């Protein structure tokens, strides 16, 4: 089924459950070896407007559909994903260069997310409030609150988890009673087209999910300027988010809901009393899985100087045990290429800057184009770019500190505030440090993570706005509270 849909390699845009081909397309090439993964449509403004109008019209009826009806459609999509898991995993390998077993895990986790969201959506309810609870009032008023949908939601996912990051945006919106327009990324866009086909075959009403693709100035900017768009759910880079803000400022109508999941410079703080074996294992996985191309990747280690040498020795061993660099089509390899050449160039700029200023390279394998073995830098100082900038690639700086206060200070001086992790056997210190860190999530004795998907996920500062994941929290973010007050006049 899905394999046949992918085989053609030329995709249209989705509107009213129909695939419409465009005269112009853009090639999506595999980071593995630049082979063609698919041709994505380059849409014009008229075609974008067609999708907006379709979503706008569909919302009128979709918002009134019973929750059990929406849930049944999601169950159909979940079934297809489980049945097509092998095909979907192989597609993720091809399009973003992720190792096979990571890709398969992404597929299975996505099916589990659908299952959980479908159940959780039925528990997102309003409440009844009584006026007598507030001083000066008696029993003369009762308020009934409901969570009602926002309207048309634009969903923009990133490349790195094309199935797992995209699906919550779609299902969170449609379970809440919204319609959504999915803007496919240039890399990961073929997976998005497959998602559209999955929902077509699941019986989703026409216009509830439309998919657009093309140059950002058209498929992105023109889309967001429409006053028929009521919400935005975006995951990606901070620079792109700043551009989005400029685009939204051109609207004459305020967009009521903006959810942004952006970058991070997640710090792992390791105290002298930490279990070093656990810390080394978690940091190795947290920093280098999928070549560090994750907003939640550990991007710097702040470690007590007294244990740094022992930790580094164990960390290097863990990395060598866990990661085999090579073509991800070969299932023995656990680390594939980074996504593009600009990422490679940026990594080398940061590495060169650090070495010039005195950092020591303690791990670095043979690089070949986009294939880069994990790089670990010791003696990183605050004047080095790698201490502050997000590389989104397999390079980890280690900053030695003399005190907890110093670690907290360096962690908090980042422009980002997504996640941090703390490794210690002293629970009092763990909670004290966690209370002082300016981030959305703190992991104690564990690596940074988005999940499980019943947990809220958000960032502060330049790392984002609002809960972009976590079933209950995302569904609530994509609804508003409507209150009806019953007055008793006798």
QUIHU-V219323 format. One record per pair of residues at least 4 apart in sequence whose C-alpha atoms are under 6 Angstrom apart, sorted by the first residue. I is the first residue (numbers start at 1). J is the second residue. If there is no record, write none. Layout:
<<I/J> <I/J>>
//
This chain:
<<9/38> <9/39> <10/38> <10/39> <11/40> <12/19> <12/20> <12/21> <12/41> <13/19> <13/20> <13/211> <13/212> <14/18> <14/19> <14/210> <14/211> <15/51> <15/210> <16/206> <16/207> <17/200> <17/206> <22/41> <24/42> <25/39> <25/40> <25/41> <25/42> <26/39> <26/40> <27/39> <28/37> <28/38> <29/34> <29/35> <29/36> <29/37> <30/34> <30/35> <30/94> <30/95> <31/97> <31/339> <32/97> <41/213> <42/214> <43/214> <54/207> <55/179> <55/207> <55/208> <58/207> <58/208> <59/63> <59/179> <63/177> <71/118> <73/202> <76/202> <77/202> <78/111> <80/84> <81/85> <85/89> <89/103> <89/104> <92/96> <92/103> <93/97> <93/98> <93/100> <97/336> <97/337> <98/336> <99/328> <99/334> <99/335> <100/331> <105/109> <106/164> <110/164> <113/117> <117/121> <117/471> <126/145> <126/146> <126/147> <127/145> <128/143> <128/144> <129/142> <129/143> <130/142> <131/137> <131/139> <131/141> <132/137> <132/138> <132/139> <140/487> <140/488> <141/486> <141/487> <142/485> <142/486> <143/484> <143/485> <144/483> <144/484> <145/482> <145/483> <146/481> <146/482> <147/479> <147/480> <147/481> <148/479> <148/480> <149/176> <149/177> <149/178> <149/479> <150/479> <151/178> <151/230> <152/178> <152/179> <152/180> <152/229> <152/230> <153/180> <153/230> <153/231> <153/232> <154/180> <154/181> <154/232> <155/182> <155/233> <156/183> <156/234> <157/166> <157/235> <158/235> <158/236> <159/187> <159/188> <161/165> <162/166> <162/188> <163/167> <168/172> <171/175> <172/475> <173/178> <174/178> <174/179> <176/475> <179/208> <180/209> <181/209> <181/210> <181/211> <182/211> <183/211> <183/212> <183/213> <184/189> <184/192> <184/213> <185/189> <199/204> <200/204> <213/219> <214/219> <215/219> <216/220> <217/221> <218/222> <219/223> <225/251> <230/255> <231/257> <231/258> <232/258> <233/259> <234/260> <235/260> <235/261> <235/262> <236/262> <237/262> <237/263> <238/262> <238/263> <259/465> <259/466> <260/464> <260/465> <261/464> <262/463> <262/464> <263/295> <263/463> <264/295> <264/416> <264/418> <264/463> <265/299> <265/390> <266/298> <266/299> <266/419> <266/420> <267/300> <267/301> <267/420> <268/301> <268/302> <268/420> <268/421> <268/422> <269/302> <269/303> <269/422> <270/303> <270/422> <270/423> <271/304> <271/424> <272/304> <273/424> <273/425> <274/423> <274/424> <274/425> <276/280> <276/311> <279/283> <280/315> <281/318> <282/286> <282/447> <283/287> <284/319> <285/289> <286/297> <286/298> <286/447> <287/292> <287/297> <287/298> <288/292> <288/394> <291/393> <291/394> <292/297> <292/392> <292/393> <292/394> <293/392> <293/393> <296/448> <296/449> <299/396> <300/396> <300/397> <300/398> <301/398> <301/399> <302/399> <302/400> <302/407> <303/400> <303/401> <304/400> <304/401> <304/402> <305/400> <305/401> <311/315> <319/323> <323/334> <324/333> <324/334> <324/335> <325/333> <325/335> <325/336> <326/333> <326/336> <327/336> <328/333> <328/336> <337/370> <337/371> <338/370> <348/352> <350/386> <354/359> <354/384> <355/359> <359/378> <359/379> <359/380> <360/377> <360/378> <361/377> <362/376> <362/377> <363/375> <363/376> <364/375> <365/373> <367/371> <367/372> <374/394> <374/395> <375/395> <376/395> <376/396> <377/397> <377/398> <378/398> <379/399> <380/398> <380/399> <382/387> <385/389> <412/438> <415/462> <416/461> <416/462> <416/463> <417/438> <417/439> <417/459> <417/460> <417/461> <417/463> <418/439> <418/440> <418/459> <418/463> <419/439> <419/440> <419/441> <419/442> <420/442> <421/442> <421/443> <421/444> <422/444> <422/445> <423/445> <439/460> <440/458> <440/459> <440/460> <453/470> <454/470> <454/471> <455/470> <456/470> <457/467> <457/469> <458/466> <458/467> <459/463> <459/464> <460/464> <467/474> <468/474> <469/474> <470/474>>
//
